[in-house]
Amino acid sequence: MEALLAAFQMSMGLDTFISIVIGSLVGLFFGSIPGLTYSVALVLVLPATFAMDPTPGIALLIATYVGGMTGGSVSAILIGIPGTPSAAATVLDGYKLAQKGKACSTLGMAVIVSAFGGLFSLVIMMVFVDIVAKVAIEFGPAEIFALVLFGFSTICGLAGKSLTRGLIAGIIGLLLMVVGMDSIEGIPRMTFGSANLMQGVNLLVAMIGLFAVPQIIESFLTFGKGCPMKTEDHCLQMELPSLKEISSKLWLMTRCSAIGTGIGSIPGAGGPIAAFLAYAHARKSSKNPEGFGEGEIDGVVAPESANNAVTGGAMIPLLSLGIPGDPATAILLAGMMIHGLAPGPMLFIERLDGIYSIYIAIALSYLAVLFFQLFGVRLFVRVLAIPAHLLSIVIIVMCAIGSFAIRSSVVDLYVMAVMGLAGYILQRVQIPVTPIVLGMVLGKALEGQFRMALIMTSGDASIFLSSWISVFFLGITFIVVLLQIIKTLKKGVKMCAKKTTLAAEEH
Amino acid sequence: MTQAKVDRWVGSLCVIGGVFWSYTAYTSISGHYDPPSGGPQVFPVLLGALLAVLGVLLVAIGFFSERASSSEAQLKVDALTCHEIRIVISTFALLLLYGFMLEKLGFLIASPLAIVAIFVGILKIYSWRLIVSMVLGLTIGSYVVFGLLVGTYLPRGTWLQSINF
């Protein structure tokens, strides 16, 4: 109790409050610009914390992280380009809803469920940190491989009408991740002798290309036909979602937040996997699964609550074991250590006030982000009133800045252009783009964990069946894929039977 | 062109691409099936083979769905007109050129040139007021926000840096 009171005292100071406000705004800004992301924001903000006291310094980092995670949905919904990889699943339905004039309510819903997901995971973190940490530590390479493979099976839900085309897209994504230096043996693969390709294809650059460039081309084509795309002011519905609408999604939000918290607690699993798994779950449990991908609000609620629940989940191994799950939490870890908080088991014994101040900072950050976004939603939505061809010019410059900022490499701009043209052609021939992103997100983990597991056991593949966790996820994957194949075969048989009947009737 | 025909073309390209990928991976990556992890070659070769198999499947689906006269197979995939192809290629070329100019001339010179090229070359808009306001607003605004306030490194141009004043 004393520790909690001390934490409250430290966290309620003006300097901490200002840090949370600035961090939230910086994180939101970086998260909403494709290519910049919260990792870049954290890197820029970290040196600013050196001269600060520990509590406001750590609060600034946490607020930036939280703001960045939430900001990705803004560009995903308004312009169809995910600001962060975690928001890639939100584009599927969020952008379609925005095109129908429901940008305001969709963005409002995304903001509210994001805050719900984050606060849910915070509560889980506070209450169950020991238990979750114990389960998370059971995830070795074999278990993570099984989980990632299960994540890949969600392609069945993202493939749309054709599973084959969806799988082709997924394989293309996996192939792209092979290009570059092998992470285990350090030898170049599929670089064709080019030094530029040794750095590989960056996920964010490819994502910007795949989502942004086809849209830019479409807007120029539409303008060229003489019908410029612009949402008229009177078509922009400015209502935020009602309490009734939000409460009707409560159970879905809770389930998806649980998925996000669980996935986030596994080091290396990350927001994109949680978002896609939650999306697939929402689709399977929906009364209207065909509506997904065409503007179904559950397709926004699920990934947004999950990807923000990852923040609390990721803090579990970070605080309890000192294990960061991704680059962003690694920067948080560095910030904490600089300010005298060494994450690990002893932290809960020696610096309980520090732990409580982190919890308070996360809660206040989510409330601050919720406030700013709800306040700013009606302003953000005005972007849709700008003619699409002019907005596309702005997007070109922003994407160039974002792509260049990742590795300060102009080659990334060329990659963005090539990926964009490829994405446009693939969309024209009905190959979906989202499974490509899923393949790229999961590719390195899939291969890396598989090979690590085999290295650990000197090639004995029975490691994949040796723990209940990997058997569980492999089993679910098998069932999901089998059910999808049966569904596809049934559809084919029905089609043949229909044709036979029609031919017989004609005779 | 019907969707079934497109599927056959795409499937064929996948078969060719997959075979090429597997062959290149097998011949160019060292570590031929290297136990215990299988080596760096296994996944690329396997993925290429999978792509080829899926390509065969897509070709087969294209044939059978056309024969079964399914509604999806009959869907028309609109071909691009010459004008549209010009816009697509111009946009792609502009992005590559923008990247090249960013590297050589820097952000403050490359961006205005790219914006003017888009208006005049692709959109065929010649309103100088609109062009100038977009150029100034976007270039200066981006430079101030990203270059100065946020501290993002923007390219300075290798040609300009090599000029000694």
Interface residues (C-beta under 8 A of the other chain):
Chain A: F29 F30 L36 V40 L44 K161 S162 T164 R165 L167 I168 I171 I172 L174 L175 V178 D182 I184 E185 I187 R189 M190 F192 V213 I216 I217 F220 L221 F223 G224 H389 L390 I393 V394 I396 V397 M398 A400 I401 F404 A405 S408 V410 L413 Y414 M416 A417 G420 L421 Y424 R428 V429 Q430 I431 E447 F450 R451 M452 L454 I455 T457 S458 G459 D460 G492 M495 C496 K499
Chain B: Q3 V6 D7 W9 V10 C14 W21 T24 A25 S28 I29 S30 G31 P35 P36 S37 G38 G39 P40 F43 P44 L47 G48 L50 L51 L54 G55 L57 L58 I61 F64 S65 A68 S69 S70 E72 V77 L80 H83 E84 I87 V88 T91 F92 L95 L96 Y98 G99 F100 L102 E103 F107 S111 A114 I115 I118 F119 I122 L123 M134 L138 T139 S142 F146 V150 G151 T152 Y153 L154 P155
